[in-house]
Amino acid sequence: MQDVVKAVGRVADKDVTVLLTGATGTGKELIARALYQHSRRATGPFLAVNCAALPEQLLESELFGHEKGAFTGADRRRIGKFEQCNGGTLFLDEIGDMSALTQSKMLRVLQEQRFERLGGNETVRTDVRVLAATNIKLEAAVAEGRFRQDLYYRLSVFTIFLPPLRDRGDDLPLLINYYVGRYSRELGRDVKTVAPETMEQLRQHSWPGNVRELQSVLKQALLQAAGPILLPEFLPPLHRAADVSDDATLGLDLERYIDAQLALGAEDLYAEAVRRLERILLPRVLLHTNGNQLRAAKMLGI
């Protein structure tokens, strides 16, 4: 992570596109905000768009805007993020999920800093720095024809890799102590320290969901805690999704997670629940197909 911070320092004030890579939950948006906050555009807007959360037409409208009548329900002109973010920084998360048509429009706006709104013919000029993130290997997507090679080169002028939590060694206790203190205040708990046995259990876990999973586990533990010490019995079940064979246990764990998030007043529960389900579903299907991705995709219907 020291290398990551050094990379941020090298490129933050350079007006170039940065590609952030790494697994889900490793902190790509946090690094994107650090790049923005230490850039020459820090006084301008910072906007984030999750490219995987919207279907193609809605994503185009979100990015480039649309004219009245461009599609059913477009009853007025909409200004997209590239216009709203003029003079600032636009963070495009999960850019690997972008459709081929949107990729071509994205390439043009990166090259020329101009575009047309959906359903319009007026050329709009903008001045936006783009930061992009992906949890897939874009080189493989390019080789398979799922991602434009020229767009990949435009996005990867400078690349920063965020390592998974399991590879971050002694960062884990630092993060645990930080989040226990933070969430204790936020949740009105009086937990002051983490018991050595609790810390050891947390250190033995592989954290497939990375920092986001760590945050969820600690919130659940703090809601169960009684007293000033976080004991092992307060922790929710910790396991690798692909290593568990009992479907009832998997379903129960997901139900516990949903209940805990509802108690915390979650605002993105659908996306998080789907991500947890995918961590169970996808490895099991790939195990069944002996790693054959084409058969797995056919069985999944994706």
N, C-alpha and C positions, 0 to 999 in steps of 0.2 A: 504493500500500500504506500510505502514511502516512494517507490518508483512511480506509482500512479500520481501522487501529489507533485512530484518533480515534473512529470509530464504535463500536468495542469499548468504549472508555473511557466513551462517553456512555451506553451501555445495559447494561453488565455488571452493575451493582449494582441495576438496575431489574428487578423480578420480572415481566417480560413475555416473551411468545413472540418469538423471533427467527428469521427465514427467511434462510438463507444460499444465495445463488445463484451460479452460475458453472459452467464446464466441469469435467469429470472431471479430477482431479489438480491442481486449483488451490489446495488446502489448506483446504477447508471444515471438515473435522474439527479441524484445528489451530486455526482461529478459534473453533470451538465450545468447545474445551478452554480457550482463553484467556478466553472469556466466563464459563465455569464457574469458573475459578481466581480470577477477580477479582469474583466475585459474593458475595452474602450466604450462598449455599449451598455455599461452597467446602469446608466441613467435612463436607458430606453426600456421598452417592455420585454418581458420574458413570457412566452406562451408555450404550452406543451400540448401535443396531440398524440393520442394512442392510435396508430394506424391499424392495429388489429381489432379495435373495438367498433369500427364502423364499416358498413358495406361500401362498395366502390363509389356509388353515386353520392352518398352522404359524405364520404371522405373527401371527394373532389370539392363538394360544396363547402365543407369545413375549411379546406386549405385555400381554395381559390375564389370562393363565393359563387353566387349565381344571380342571374337576372330574373325578373318577374316572368313567370310562365315557362321557365326552363324545364320543369317537370311537374308532374301532378303534385299539388300542394304548395308549389312555389308562388305564393300570392304576393310577394314583394321582393325587392332586391335584397340580397344578403352580402355583407362584406366579409370576406374570408380571412383566415389567419395571416396570410402573407401581406394583406393590406393593413390589418390591425397592428401587425408587428413591425411596420416600417421603421427603420432606425434601431431595431432591437434584435432579439435572438429568438429563433423558433426551434424548439426541441421536438423532433419526430421520433417517438418511441415505436419499437417493433416495426421498423421500416421494411424488414424482409417480407412482411405480409402484404405489402402494397401490390395492387394489380398492375398488369403490364401497361394499360392505358395511363394510369396515374403515374407510373414510373416515367413514361415518356414526357408527360407534362412537367414532372419534377425535374427532369434533366434540363429542359428548356429554361425553367426559372432559375436553376443554379448557374447555367451558362450565361444567360442574358439579363437576369433580374427583371423579367417581364412575363406576363401571362394574360389570358383572357378569362373572365368569369364564365362559369358554366351557362351555356345558352346565350352568350353574348359575343360580340365581335370587336369590342373596344379593348385596345391593348392597355394594360395597367402596368405601370412601372413601380418597383419597390426596391428597398435596400435592407435586406435581411441576412443575418448570419444564421446558417443552419447547422445545428448539432443533431446527429442521428444516433440511434441505438438499435441494437438487435441482439437476440439471444440465439440466433441460428448462424451457421457458418455461411456467410454470403459468397465466399469463393466456391463452395459446393453448389449453392443455388445458381450461380453464374454458369458453372459447368453443366448443370442439369437444364439450363435454359429457362429457369424460373425467375431470374433477376438479370437486368441489363448490365452488361459488362461496362459500358461507358458510364452508366450511373454509379456503379460500384467505384470506379476510379475517381469520379467526382466527389463521392462521399468520403472516401478513405484517404484524403490528402494527409491527414494525421489520425492515427488509430490509437486508442487507449483500451487496453484489456483489463477488465475487472475480475480478479481471481475469485473462485468460489470460496465460501467461508471455511470449508474443510481444509483448505490449503493455506490458511492465514495464521496458523500456529498460535502464538501468544496474544494475537489480537482478540481471541474469543473471550478470555476473562475480562479484558478491558471493556469490550462491548457489553458483556453481561452486567458488569458493575454499573456502567453508564445507564443502560436501559432500566435496570432495577431501580436506580435512584430517580430517573425521570418518570417512569410509570407509577412508582410509589406515590409521588407527588400528584400526578394527574388523576390517579384512581383513589386518592385519599387513604392510602395504606401507610403503615408505619414500619415497613421492612427496611432495616438498616444494612444488613449484611447477607451474604450467601454462604450457607454452610459448605464446608470442604467436600462433603459427600455429594451435595447438589452440584457443585462446580465440576466434580469428577464425572458425574453422569452426563452433564451437558458437554463436557470435553470429549466424551466417548462417542457422542452422536455424530453422524456424518453430515447433517444439515443439507439435505437435498434441496430445500427451499431457501437456503442461504439466510441472509440477514432478515428478510421478511418473515421467514419461519421462526427465527430466533425471537423476533419481536412478538409474534403471536404466542409462542410457548411461554414467554415471560409474563405477558399480560394474563394468560390463563392461570399461571402459577400464582401470581399476585392476588388474583380474585379469590383463590382458594386459601391464601396464607392467613395464618393467625399468629400474631407475635412479631417480634422484630427480626427474626432469622428465617430465610427462605430454605425450608427443609425439603428433602427429596420427595416426600409424600405429597407435596403440593404440586409437583410437576405433572402435566398431562402425559399420556403414553408417547414415548419417543421410539420411532422405528422408521426404517426405510420402506417407502411405499411398495417397492418391488419385492421385498423380502418377506412380506406377510402373506400367508396362504388362506387365511380365514376371511371370507368375504363379509361375514356378519361383523367381525371386528373392524374391518375397513369402513363399513357403513356406519357403525357406532361411533368410530373416531370422527368421521365427517359430521355426524349429527352433533357430537360434543363441540366440535369447532364452530359450527353454525350457531349453536346456542350461546357459546361464549362471545362470539362476535355480535350477536343480537344484544346481549347484555352490555356490551361496550358501545353500542350505538353506531355500528359500522355503517359506512357510506358507500363502500364498493364491494359489498358482500357477494354479488353475483360473479364478478370477475375472479375474486379470490377463491370462491368455492369451486368454480370451474377449473381453475389452475390446480387446486388440490386433487380434484377428480382426475385430471389429466395425468398427474404424477402417479396415480394408481393405475389408470387404464392403459396408457401408452406402453409402459414397460412390460405389462402382462401380455399385451397383444404381440409385441415384438419378441418376447420370450417364446410365445406359442408358434410364431413363424420363423424361429431360429434366426432372427435379425433381418429377415427379408422385408424391406420397407415397402416394396410394391404390393406384396400380399397383405401386409399390415394395413396399408392405406385402403385397399379394396375391402377388407373386413370391417374397417372403421367407417367406410363410406365417405372418405375425405380425399 
